[in-house]
Amino acid sequence: MSANIVIPYYSSYGTTHKLAEAVAKGAEEIPGATVRRRRIPESPSAEEAMSGQDAYDAAQAEMEDIPRVDHDDLHWADGIIWGTPTRFGNMAAQVKQFIDTLGGMWFEGELEGKATGMFVSTGSIHGGQETTILSSLAPLIHLGMVFVGVRYSTNPQIMTTEGVGGSPYGPATMPREESDVEAPTPDERKTARALGERVARVASRLRDPKEERETTPAA
Ligand SMILES: Cc1cc2nc3c(=O)[nH]c(=O)nc-3n(C[C@H](O)[C@H](O)[C@H](O)COP(=O)(O)O)c2cc1C
């Protein structure tokens, strides 16, 4: 089994960044997996709006050593696990902006057949963890990727009535600024690791997408 996994994510205040660490750990547990964590660049307008805030500046400094994602990372990858904070129930514009640079790769079918999944950070439990992932499916499907979620059978923590982030659609957490609970919680990390592992496994089993294009008749 072998798989190259890239985890491109955007994070303003560092919560999505911490969830990305747990997703990476899960993928690394699969023998033969090579994992890259990559930062999706900030937008100038968001940087202008948020820089100067202590929490933003501290999180950006903490992420400084994470390389920026580029198209070569996506070429290299067999599996792509996206991370985003929720913005009004959707993915952050920074993530969409990066996805919107993939027209050339879409045209060439470069991402077709690659395993994909998503993890999110919200402000509140009902703030859009599931809608963010579901609304992100459209571009991922256009790009021809194969979506991977989290299984109930091996992850009972997603079948909860408590305030635990994460669902069958993908891992999630919340910063919980008004409590001492550190995010992601152990259960949320477990879901994140489960997605990392599962995408790495699925990616290693999928056929080479180029081979799929060459061997599958168009009609
Ligand atoms: C413009 C904006 C829109 C947001 N929209 C939502 C939302 O719809 N639902 C929600 O729960 N949180 C929302 N949030 C809060 C963030 O999703 C939340 O703070 C997230 O955990 C931040 O992740 P980060 O620490 O990785 O930046 C919003 C934040 C901003 C700045």
PDBQT file of the ligand as one rigid body, heavy atoms in Angstrom, charges set to zero:
ROOT
HETATM    1  C1  LIG A 301     -16.680  36.142   8.132  1.00  0.00    +0.000 C 
HETATM    2  C2  LIG A 301     -16.884  34.993   9.059  1.00  0.00    +0.000 A 
HETATM    3  C3  LIG A 301     -17.953  34.151   8.884  1.00  0.00    +0.000 A 
HETATM    4  C4  LIG A 301     -18.171  33.086   9.761  1.00  0.00    +0.000 A 
HETATM    5  N1  LIG A 301     -19.258  32.285   9.563  1.00  0.00    +0.000 NA
HETATM    6  C5  LIG A 301     -19.502  31.294  10.445  1.00  0.00    +0.000 A 
HETATM    7  C6  LIG A 301     -20.656  30.446  10.284  1.00  0.00    +0.000 A 
HETATM    8  O1  LIG A 301     -21.419  30.545   9.353  1.00  0.00    +0.000 OA
HETATM    9  N2  LIG A 301     -20.863  29.497  11.226  1.00  0.00    +0.000 N 
HETATM   10  C7  LIG A 301     -20.026  29.321  12.289  1.00  0.00    +0.000 A 
HETATM   11  O2  LIG A 301     -20.263  28.464  13.129  1.00  0.00    +0.000 OA
HETATM   12  N3  LIG A 301     -18.914  30.082  12.433  1.00  0.00    +0.000 NA
HETATM   13  C8  LIG A 301     -18.630  31.055  11.543  1.00  0.00    +0.000 A 
HETATM   14  N4  LIG A 301     -17.506  31.812  11.686  1.00  0.00    +0.000 N 
HETATM   15  C9  LIG A 301     -16.555  31.466  12.746  1.00  0.00    +0.000 C 
HETATM   16  C10 LIG A 301     -15.399  30.591  12.231  1.00  0.00    +0.000 C 
HETATM   17  O3  LIG A 301     -15.836  29.596  11.367  1.00  0.00    +0.000 OA
HETATM   18  C11 LIG A 301     -14.687  29.948  13.414  1.00  0.00    +0.000 C 
HETATM   19  O4  LIG A 301     -14.199  30.926  14.268  1.00  0.00    +0.000 OA
HETATM   20  C12 LIG A 301     -13.600  28.989  12.987  1.00  0.00    +0.000 C 
HETATM   21  O5  LIG A 301     -13.460  28.042  14.018  1.00  0.00    +0.000 OA
HETATM   22  C13 LIG A 301     -12.263  29.657  12.790  1.00  0.00    +0.000 C 
HETATM   23  O6  LIG A 301     -11.312  28.695  12.374  1.00  0.00    +0.000 OA
HETATM   24  P1  LIG A 301      -9.781  29.081  12.366  1.00  0.00    +0.000 P 
HETATM   25  O7  LIG A 301      -9.349  29.224  13.816  1.00  0.00    +0.000 OA
HETATM   26  O8  LIG A 301      -9.091  27.952  11.696  1.00  0.00    +0.000 OA
HETATM   27  O9  LIG A 301      -9.605  30.361  11.634  1.00  0.00    +0.000 OA
HETATM   28  C14 LIG A 301     -17.271  32.860  10.826  1.00  0.00    +0.000 A 
HETATM   29  C15 LIG A 301     -16.158  33.698  10.970  1.00  0.00    +0.000 A 
HETATM   30  C16 LIG A 301     -15.960  34.759  10.101  1.00  0.00    +0.000 A 
HETATM   31  C17 LIG A 301     -14.754  35.636  10.294  1.00  0.00    +0.000 C 
ENDROOT
TORSDOF 0
